[in-house]
């Protein structure tokens, strides 16, 4: 049999020893790097806590009560007391006018004619009064005196005729009818004397006291008629009552207007206030003279101090309806006027105003 040759083992003694030694776990070197800091975790925790706290505070904090008001001002609707056509309007919308400035001129020829008639009637009444004050003319007195003397002469003649006729009739030399005729003539002459004497005395004495009073009353009536028509003419020119600004021109030249129709609307910018409609549960803590600050959004949220000068005596309407579930009652609304303590030239009617009612003091 053939014998196989074993392969030669060419290994170094050191390797053989190594292979025969048991394997040992390698030691891990110690990690000497710095551990990360815990600060970010702390910051995140603080942020979460702050957010939670703010959320809880927002939920439990009292809600602000914002009350909205509106700036208002005195308004004038200027009207005339006469009718006619608008002749001229010398003002424009937005124009500032002074007190006494001409706003509208009205034409009314009929009223002007009535004024001329009243003036003529006054002249006639003055002439009649002057005539009465002068008294009876001397020529009239002389004529009345001559008429009296003629009447007296007629009486003398009638008396003589009556005497002669009466004597003849007593002796039967004249008929009774002739005597009756002479008697009538005598009586008629005597009555004529009485009338002439009264006329003469009237001429001498002049007009009576009553006639003087009537003439004076006629003059007064004519003067009153002139004043009445003149007052209407004065109303044909409409003036501004106070310094203000023209808000509207309601008519144009040539239009026919009636008494009482607004012609021009004015706004007094010197009399501004902030108007609030407050529920009655908010008014109970308010009194005249209180001051608080309001914000005006139109003036870049400018803060203005206002003073309460008017609280309505009576509530107007219910601004909040009660629900049947709670059993509450309707709350009435009271009108409040608060005037700016200091003048604000930029303030205009119609601007909104806000105030936090709980933080107003």
Buried (B, 14 or more C-beta within 10 A) or exposed (E): EEEEEEEEEEEEEEEEEEEEEEEEEEEEEEEEEEEEEEEEEEEEEEEEEEEEEEEEEEEEEEEEEEBEBBBBBBBBBBBBEBBBBBBEBEBEEEEEBEEEBBBBBBBBEEBEEBBEEBBEBBEEBBEBBEEBEEBBEEEBBEBBBEBBEEBBEBBEEBBEBBEEBBEBBEEEEBEEEBBEBBBEBBEEBBEBBEEBBEBBEBBEEBBEEEEBEBBBEBBEBBBEBBEEBBEBBEBBBBEBEBBBBBBBBBBEEEEEBEEEBBBBBBBBBEEBBBBBBBBBEBBEEBEEEBEBEBBBEBBEEEEBEBBBEEBBEEBEEBBBEEEEEEEEEBBBBBBBBBEBEEEBEEBBBEBBBBBBBEEBE
